[in-house]
Amino acid sequence: MLQIATLGGGCYWCLEAFFQRVVGIEKVVSGYSGGHVDSPTTQRVYEGDTGHAEVVQLSFDASKISYEEILEIFFVMHDPTTLNRQGNDVGDEYRSIILYSDDEQKLIAERMIKEFAAPLYPGDIVTELVPLVVFWPAGDEMQNFYNDNPNSGYCLAVIDPKIQKLRQKFASKLK
């Protein structure tokens, strides 16, 4: 049976691209969560008044990858010490956020923030930890972006280096 993890750490295209390459991740959907507006559109989120973060929702096989392992990848692959920003992407829609589905995920995330992420970084961890209320998938044109557009400027400049880092840090976890 598949489980769900919902995470935001900058542009969802980056998270989507690297989690698609991880063993045990069966499906990755880019979308929005953590805000106060129903059925947000991409344009509305970018206007900055929905409160939503760009997130990915992962369907994963817990017999192949644990929630802890997913969070290890998450914390290594983005900077959880920068508030409302990852690289050149700035705004609260790019914040670091974990949206937990149940009490077990909450406890695991709290432990991973304290025992795994905090020792990795010199600054304070600003990752929000909030319950998942609803996940809104982004439009079809926002899904599978890296795989469909590998030669776009954004993919070459921003996502490719992250894929290289993933290969270096987590080779044993890749498909």
Helices and strands as residue ranges (DSSP letters): E 2-9, H 12-19, E 25-33, H 42-47, E 53-61, H 67-77, E 85-86, E 89-90, G 92-94, E 96-100, H 103-112, I 113-117, H 118-120, E 128-131, E 136-137, G 140-142, H 145-148, H 153-154, I 155-159, H 160-169, G 171-173
